[in-house]
Amino acid sequence: MATELFFERGFDAVTIDEIALAASVSKMTVFNYFPRKEDLLLDRQDDLRLLPFREAVRARAEGQSPVDAIRTLLRTMVSEKHPLCYIAPPSLDWWRVLASSASLQARLRELSDEGAEALAIELGGAKPDGLSRLMAGMIVLTVRTAREEAVRLLERGSSAKKANTALLALMEQGLQAVEALALRAD
């Protein structure tokens, strides 16, 4: 319901009072479930914090590199058309609303930063070093850049297949860079 209002009028033009009224709940009820207005639209926070990537690194087989664990996860996510690894034309409105709001962009950056820190811990332990933080940051940047490129291609009229092929190619290039960095450190 809130999403429809955001699509119609833009995120910043819709108030919490209007959302509560449309949902037939009090303003406090909205805040009980969503501490920030931005969280109404960014409700897949575990994905945005790269929880699936972190879990893949944590649960990887002995001898498997963190990058290979993420690659394995990506293959599964692609086959399932998971939103982190698949952009479809129906989601373009969602991405447009996100792109048009400075507060949503800021919240997305916060979630990405939290994901990078947590991923650095998975890569380097409780007190990750600079290399672990750099690798985690590169993975976060890779995901964001690949997603943004897929959205751009769809907006320019490319097919979902072409956009998602580009998304995966950029993810692979980013993972190769992370892998090269890790190899140089060894």
C-alpha positions, 0 to 999 in steps of 0.5 A: 500500500505504501509502495503504491503511494511512493510510485504514484507521488514519489517517496519524499512527497508521501508522509507517514500520516498518509501511509498510516491512513491508507493502511488503517493503522496509527502512525505509531503502529507504522513506526513499530514495524518500520523504525524509519520511513525509508525502511518501508521501501527498503524492507529486504535489509538482510539482502541489502546488508549482503547477509546471503554472501556473509552466510556463504563465506561463513559456511564454505567448505574447507579449502574453498575460498571466500570468493568461490563460496560467493560465486557458488551462492550467485549461481543459486541466486541467479537460478532462483531469480533472487532480487540481488542477482536479477533485475526485471522490468517490473522492478524498474519503478521501485528503482526509480523511486529509490534513485529519486530520493536522497534519503533512500539513497543515504539509507541504502548506503548505510545498509551497504556500509553495515554489510561491508563491515559484517562481511569484513568480519567474516573475511578477517575475523572479529578484528578485520584488517585493512585487506579484509575491509578492502575486499568486503568494500570491493564486494559491496561496490561490485554488487551496487555497480552491477545492479545499477548497470542492469537498471540502466540497461533496462531503462534504455530498452535492453532486454532483461536477459541482456541486463542480467547478463551484464549484471553477472559479468560485472559481478564476476569482474569484481569478484576476480579483482577481489580474488587477485587482491587476496592472492597478492596478499598471500 
